[in-house]
Amino acid sequence: MTEPTPAATVAEVVCPLDDRSVWLEARQTGLGASDMPIIMGLSPWSTPLELWCRKVGLEGQQQETGAMKWGSILEGPILEQYGKESGHDVRPGAFMWRSKQHPWAMMSPDGWHVDDGAIVEVKTTLYDDGWEDGPPEHYIAQVQHQLFVTGAPYAVVACLFLARRDFGFWRVDPDPRWFRRIETSGALFWELVQTETPPDSMVDDSAGTMATAYQVGSFDDKSEILLPPESLGWDNRITEASAERKVLDGEINGLKNKIREHLGRNEARKGLLATGDHWRFTKNNRLIRGKA
């Protein structure tokens, strides 16, 4: 094996990762780490209902987007660079693993530390918004799920920020509070998959939050409906707003880069505004705005 092995009492190998078709088929037999933020209602990209439809076969597997494709291509170089900067001997993941205690829980690691068995999760993103204090919550849910499955001592999220041409990494320790949420939410969702029951309303009691709350109609009804005339305006505005957001995101990132240039690489330095507010770097080299 090219990677550390979780304790035999904790997890078992499901399949190698070098055959994508086998891996995709195996994913249908449980819930992977990328599924957990969706189930908890934390994912910006998918909903619990969409995931349920994929798991029960009402929809095909999620198609690989350009961002997903390039994320996979850059995974190896990012792992290599992380190893150089961290000093750890890092190997790419070679197997999908399944929890023995919770057979619905699975994970496919991007990489491992050879020396201490920590998991490495690789991310690629355009901007650093939402990373001011470390990885966003949906990524934390993902790596906590990986720790839940394998019993690894900790995980590391290594991320390449394309717009800044910058790189950072963060340690994530196992958290029993997350484990309780994962166990509760995952077991409930997998039961809905096995019984082919749409997720009407999933409540994570341990967190006291609603993971999803919407009604699901009949999937046998394949009829078409005509949206009201004003829906054309809605659709046009969505297209316009999406284009505007891209422009604004680019403008914001450019202005932030101007502030970064003035601050230099001094993490302790603050850039003061005339109002008394300031800009500064966090310990993870993210730029944030502070109040006076």
Residue pairs with C-beta under 8 A, 6 or more apart in sequence:
1 94
1 95
2 91
2 92
2 94
3 91
3 92
3 93
3 94
3 95
3 109
3 111
3 112
3 114
4 112
4 113
4 114
4 117
6 97
6 117
6 149
6 150
6 151
6 152
7 151
9 100
10 99
10 100
10 101
10 149
10 150
10 151
11 97
11 98
11 99
11 100
11 149
11 150
11 151
12 97
12 98
12 100
13 95
13 96
13 97
13 98
14 26
14 29
14 95
14 96
14 97
14 98
14 106
15 22
15 23
15 26
15 95
15 96
16 22
16 23
16 94
16 95
16 96
17 23
17 93
17 94
17 95
17 96
17 108
18 94
23 96
23 108
24 61
26 96
26 106
27 61
27 96
27 106
28 55
29 106
30 98
30 103
30 104
30 105
30 106
30 190
31 39
31 104
31 105
31 106
31 186
31 189
31 190
32 96
32 106
32 107
32 108
32 145
33 106
33 107
33 108
33 121
33 142
33 143
33 145
33 146
33 149
34 142
35 51
36 141
36 142
36 144
36 145
36 182
36 185
36 186
37 43
37 137
37 138
37 139
37 141
37 142
38 45
38 46
38 47
38 48
38 50
38 51
39 48
39 51
39 185
39 186
39 189
39 202
39 211
40 141
40 181
40 185
40 204
40 207
40 211
41 47
41 48
41 209
41 210
41 211
41 212
42 137
42 138
42 141
43 138
44 138
46 62
47 212
48 189
48 199
48 202
48 211
48 212
49 198
49 199
49 212
49 214
49 216
50 59
51 189
52 189
52 192
52 193
52 198
52 199
53 59
54 60
54 61
54 62
55 193
56 193
56 196
58 219
67 124
70 124
71 122
71 123
71 124
74 122
74 124
74 160
75 92
75 110
75 122
76 92
78 122
78 124
78 158
78 160
78 167
79 90
79 92
79 110
79 111
79 120
79 122
79 158
80 90
81 158
81 167
82 88
82 90
82 111
82 120
82 122
82 156
82 158
82 167
82 169
83 89
83 90
85 167
85 169
86 156
86 169
88 113
88 114
88 115
88 116
88 118
89 113
89 114
89 115
90 111
90 112
90 113
90 114
90 120
91 111
91 112
91 114
92 110
92 111
93 108
93 109
93 110
93 111
93 112
95 108
96 106
96 107
96 108
97 106
97 107
97 108
97 109
97 149
97 150
98 105
98 106
98 149
99 105
99 106
99 148
99 149
99 150
102 148
102 149
102 183
102 186
102 187
104 186
104 187
104 190
105 145
105 148
105 149
105 182
105 186
106 149
107 145
107 146
107 149
107 150
109 119
109 120
109 121
109 146
109 150
110 120
110 121
110 122
111 119
111 120
111 122
112 118
112 119
112 120
113 119
113 120
113 156
116 153
117 152
117 153
118 152
118 153
118 154
118 155
118 156
119 143
119 146
119 147
119 150
119 152
119 154
119 155
119 156
120 155
120 156
120 158
121 139
121 142
121 143
121 146
121 155
121 156
121 157
121 158
122 158
122 159
123 135
123 139
123 157
123 158
123 159
123 160
124 159
124 160
124 162
125 131
125 159
125 160
125 161
125 162
126 161
126 162
126 163
126 249
127 161
127 163
127 164
127 249
127 252
127 253
128 161
128 163
128 164
128 166
128 286
128 287
129 249
129 252
130 136
131 159
131 161
131 168
131 284
131 286
132 282
132 286
132 287
132 288
133 282
133 284
133 286
134 157
134 170
134 284
135 143
135 157
135 159
135 170
135 172
139 157
140 172
140 178
141 178
141 182
143 155
143 157
143 172
144 155
144 172
144 174
144 175
144 178
144 179
144 182
145 182
145 186
146 152
146 155
147 154
147 155
147 172
147 174
147 179
148 174
148 178
148 179
148 182
148 183
152 174
153 174
154 171
154 172
154 173
154 174
155 171
155 172
156 169
156 170
156 171
156 172
157 169
157 170
157 172
158 167
158 168
158 169
159 167
159 168
159 169
160 166
160 167
161 167
161 168
163 253
164 253
164 257
164 260
166 285
168 284
168 285
168 286
170 284
177 206
180 206
181 204
181 206
181 207
184 204
184 205
184 206
185 202
185 204
185 211
188 202
189 199
189 202
191 197
192 198
192 199
192 202
198 216
198 219
199 212
199 216
200 214
200 215
200 216
201 210
201 212
201 213
201 214
202 210
202 211
202 212
203 209
203 210
203 211
204 210
204 211
256 287
259 271
259 279
259 287
260 287
262 271
263 269
263 271
263 279
263 280
263 281
263 287
266 281
267 281
267 282
267 283
267 285
269 280
269 281
270 278
270 279
270 280
270 290
271 278
271 279
271 280
272 278
273 279
275 292
276 292
277 289
277 290
277 291
277 292
278 289
278 290
278 292
279 287
279 288
279 289
279 290
280 287
280 288
280 290
281 287
281 288
282 288
